[in-house]
Amino acid sequence: MLAMRAHLSGGKISSAVWFILLHSSLFGLALSIADILFNFYLVSLGYTVATAGLFSTIGRAAGMLMGIPLGIMIDRIGAQRSLLIGVAIYGLGWAILLQFTSLWIMIPIQFLIGAAFILTSTAVTPLLAGVTNEAQRATIFGWNASATMAVGLGGSVLGGVLPSLAAGMIEVGPQDTAAYRMALMVVVGLCVIAMLPILSRMQPVAHERPHGAAPLPTSRLPMARLGRFSIAGLLLGMGGGAFLPFQNLFFRDVFLLSDVAVGLVLAWGAMGMGVGGMLGGPMAGWLGLQRAATITRMGAVFSMLLMLTPSLIIASIGFFWRGLSIAASYPLNDALIMRATPLRQRGIAASMMSVFWSGGWAAAAWTSGVVLEHWGFTPVIIFAAVAYFGSALAIATLRGVEG
């Protein structure tokens, strides 16, 4: 990718962009391993699917409660420093969490991990916006999404294999708690490595907009306007929170797959996300940011409905297409909002999007954990499809955001 796309229509890509993309790849690898293994780890401790939903809710609730203060912090101390702090706390949180098995101790640690995740995912948006110009932004935001998600292809496969490797090293069963704990410690190591590319100082680009573009907004936007920008994220979080915390359990329980096979299916979905992130920029150039974001978000609706079928092949196609649609749409929506937001409010705007997304995720994950125990996956999948439809509609009805 470096050789092929060293330049975009907006000029040469800053070296800082490549360092951020490398960081996103490493951190995305850590996230994908944690995603596939943590539910299995909880089950090995004797907890239920409702507990898995509770932990997902706690992580997102942390983002919902801490998002605004963290956004203010990003605007005050800078996005790069905030990103480093977030990654460090995320890795440290996992190292501590894996030392305990009591829910009363694990819950506050999970809250800390959730806050660190939201700080990390929020800070990278204004940081990337600052080192790219308007002509580059949609494409590079898509590349960053791909960098984070495409490594999930390897991370999901690796996550499926790691417990077996760990089990062989410590001579326990591959579904033993000790095997999962040892495998999850890889997340901590990856967080340390992910900090290295973002240690050097990153200079902002000299020109915010290309010649002929509308001027960058300078007047502060009211909080109500920033809140309206975030409605699509709220509904996106609800769609994701309803299903994604249980995606590994869905394929293991509904289709009776092994942990390794589940890892392969999740890797297939991650490949879709990687492809989707690369498609967003070209689609924005063809259709415009807002229309491209709306159409790609709508694709997730039909993808979720495919997962209602009893066929593993069709469900896997839907899973792949859901990942592609979401990964193509959300960087475009982020770029759309960054375009409409003054520089001095980008941290708070990104944090509000994260807060709304986290709130939607938290509510949906907790509710879905309860629903799953009584009615299975069908109502959860239908709800996710409806939420994605509402999210697409929220993007389509935004006013005054296209340049």
Beta strands, then each sheet from edge to edge (+ up, - down):
strand 1: 7-8
strand 2: 11-12
sheet 1: 1+ 2-
end
